[in-house]
Amino acid sequence: MWAGCPHAHPSAKAQVTAYRNGRDGLARNGPDNYPRPGYITWQQALKAWTAQQEKAKPVDPIIGDTSRGSLLPAP
């Protein structure tokens, strides 16, 4: 869940609110006594995720990088 994402479901947004208030964001709404990661915006998370996905794309050894379209001539 990317906190602040405008596409998040209302229940997910409620979990974020609970988490920010020191709760675990789960159904029991208990205290969250575990270390918390640093906060980043959902835009930063999306940018990092996109970069990771780009690095993970396999490159065909014959065709090459097709992320910008095929390198082969049209038939």
Backbone as a ProteinNet text record, in pm:
[ID]
protein_1_A
[PRIMARY]
MWAGCPHAHPSAKAQVTAYRNGRDGLARNGPDNYPRPGYITWQQALKAWTAQQEKAKPVDPIIGDTSRGSLLPAP
[TERTIARY]
85.4	0	88.8	67	141.2	57.2	99.7	24.9	5.2	-118.3	-150.8	-190.2	-182.2	-219.1	-366.6	-397.2	-536.3	-627.1	-569.8	-649	-678.5	-629	-645.9	-792.5	-829.9	-964.9	-983	-1104.1	-1127.1	-1080.3	-1095	-1049.9	-896.9	-828.7	-682.8	-640	-712.7	-682.4	-703.3	-804.9	-828.9	-714.3	-657.7	-543.2	-423.3	-402.5	-291.3	-310.6	-431.9	-460.7	-431.7	-476.3	-451.5	-300.9	-228.8	-84.5	-14.4	-54.1	7	-26	-132.7	-170.2	-111.8	-13.2	55.8	-11.3	-114.5	-184.5	-128.8	-168.5	-115.6	-193.5	-307.7	-385.1	-460.4	-460.4	-530.2	-666.5	-741.3	-877.6	-883.8	-786.4	-790.3	-747.4	-683.4	-640.7	-551.5	-463.5	-373.7	-258.6	-182.4	-66.4	40.4	113.8	221.9	352.9	416	537.9	664.6	652.7	766.7	830.4	959.7	1026.2	951.9	949.8	879.1	978.9	956.1	1046.7	1027.5	1124.8	1113.2	996.1	937	820.6	864.1	805.2	822.1	683	671.6	542.1	508.5	381.8	343.2	406.3	432.8	498	642.3	711.4	848	848.3	751.9	741.9	716.4	629	599	722.3	796	916.7	1020.1	1040	1135.3	1090.9	961.5	908.7	925.2	895.3	907.5	1051.9	1145.3	1287	1329	1280.7	1312.9	1257.3	1136.7	1076.2	1153.3	1200.2	1277.4	1408.3	1473.2	1598.1	1573.9	1456.4	1425.8	1381.1	1355.7	1308.5	1417.8	1386.2	1485.9	1503.1	1624.8	1653.7	1675.7	1600.7	1614.5	1750.7	1833.4	1966.7	1965.8	1857.2	1849.7	1782.6	1670.2	1594	1650.9	1698.9	1751.5	1646.3	1666.7	1576.3	1453.3	1338.1	1214.3	1127.3	1184	1103.8	1056.1	1123.8	1081.9	1033.7	992.7	946	1048	1006.4	1092.5	1207.3	1323.4	1439.5	1441.7	1350.4	1345.3	1258.3	1292.8	1207.9	1070	972.3	836.3	832	749.5	742.6	680
-117.5	0	122.3	210.7	335.7	443.6	488.1	587.9	714.8	761	884.2	864.6	743.3	718.9	751.4	833.9	873.3	759.9	650.3	537.9	434.7	458.5	361.1	349.5	228.3	201.3	270.8	315.5	381.6	300.4	168.7	88.1	90.7	96	106.1	241.3	346	478.9	481.6	409.8	401.1	328.3	226.6	155.1	249.4	332.9	427.6	524.6	573.9	665.3	598.2	473.1	399.7	381.4	346.7	325.9	454.2	565.4	694.1	733.6	678	704.8	602.1	524.3	429.9	294.9	270.2	142	52.3	-75.4	-167.2	-164.2	-96.9	-87.2	-213.3	-311.7	-437	-435.3	-541.9	-546.9	-526.3	-579.5	-565.3	-425.9	-349.2	-212.5	-202.4	-300.3	-302.3	-205.1	-187.7	-98.4	-159.6	-76	-121.3	-85.1	-183.8	-160.1	-196.9	-215.4	-255.5	-133.3	-144.8	-32.4	3.5	128.7	175.5	225.4	189.4	238.4	388.2	450.5	591.7	614.1	730.6	761.2	819.1	768.2	827.5	847.9	939.5	965.9	853.1	844.2	740.2	768.1	895.9	929.2	877.7	891.6	840.1	687.8	624.3	478.5	430.5	499.6	462.6	479.3	586.6	610.8	500.4	464.2	358.8	224.5	194.7	68.6	60.9	170.1	173.9	151.4	217	198.3	53.7	-8.3	-148	-238.7	-210.2	-291.4	-277.8	-158.6	-136.4	-215.9	-220.9	-296.5	-445.7	-490.9	-634	-687.2	-598.9	-645.2	-723.9	-845.5	-922.1	-864.8	-873.6	-826.5	-949.2	-957.5	-1068.4	-1056.1	-1161.3	-1151.9	-1133.1	-1167.8	-1153.6	-1022	-992.3	-872.3	-748.6	-763.8	-650	-593	-469.6	-400.3	-354.1	-409.6	-373.8	-279	-217.9	-129.3	-6.7	28.4	142.8	98.1	-27.2	-80.9	-178.5	-255.3	-357.2	-294.6	-359.1	-314.3	-382.4	-476.5	-545.5	-465	-470.7	-400	-463.6	-383	-434.5	-531.2	-638.6	-738.3	-680.5
0	0	0	-94.8	-101.4	-36	82.1	158.4	77.1	72.2	1.2	-143.5	-193.9	-333.4	-353.2	-451.8	-471.6	-517.4	-562.5	-611.4	-502.9	-382	-273.7	-233.3	-196.8	-147.8	-12.6	20.2	149	270.1	265.1	378.6	390	276.5	278.8	335.4	299.6	353.8	505	552.7	697.6	767.5	702.1	758.7	771.9	672	676.7	792.8	810.8	921	1054.5	1070.4	1193.9	1216.2	1109.6	1117.9	1161.8	1102.6	1139.3	1283.2	1338.1	1476.8	1573.7	1526.4	1613.3	1626.9	1547.9	1552	1440.8	1442.8	1342.2	1210.7	1208.1	1084.4	1048.8	1137.6	1112.1	1180.9	1165	1217.6	1368.5	1440	1586	1631.3	1540.6	1566.9	1690.4	1706.5	1821.4	1805.7	1912.2	1903.6	1813	1743.4	1656.5	1724.1	1784.8	1861.1	1784.4	1655.2	1574.9	1510.1	1473	1404.7	1275.8	1244.5	1125.2	1021.4	896.6	791.7	770.2	707	674.3	578.8	587	504.7	370.6	264.2	131.6	72.7	-20.9	-82.9	-179.7	-217.2	-313	-449.1	-480	-606.8	-608.2	-494.6	-484.2	-495	-430.8	-436.2	-578.6	-649.7	-788.4	-877.2	-857.5	-937.4	-912.1	-785	-750.7	-807	-796.2	-847.5	-999.9	-1068.9	-1214.5	-1257.4	-1189.1	-1221.3	-1199.8	-1093	-1064.8	-1174.7	-1220.4	-1325.9	-1456.8	-1487.2	-1610.1	-1607	-1491.1	-1478.1	-1491.8	-1452.5	-1452.1	-1587.6	-1684.6	-1815.7	-1887.2	-1928.6	-2002.6	-2143.7	-2194.2	-2329.6	-2417.1	-2524.9	-2618.8	-2688	-2686	-2745.3	-2896.5	-2964.2	-3109.4	-3147.9	-3085.3	-3120.4	-3052.4	-2930.9	-2856.3	-2763.4	-2725.9	-2633.7	-2710.9	-2675.1	-2745.1	-2664.4	-2561.5	-2478.4	-2554.9	-2662.8	-2744.6	-2882.4	-2889.7	-3017.4	-3073.7	-3167.2	-3225.5	-3303.8	-3296.9	-3374.4	-3510.8	-3531.9	-3660.6	-3757.3	-3885.6	-3984.3	-3992.2	-4028.4	-4045.2	-4160.3	-4150.9	-4259.3	-4385
[MASK]
+++++++++++++++++++++++++++++++++++++++++++++++++++++++++++++++++++++++++++

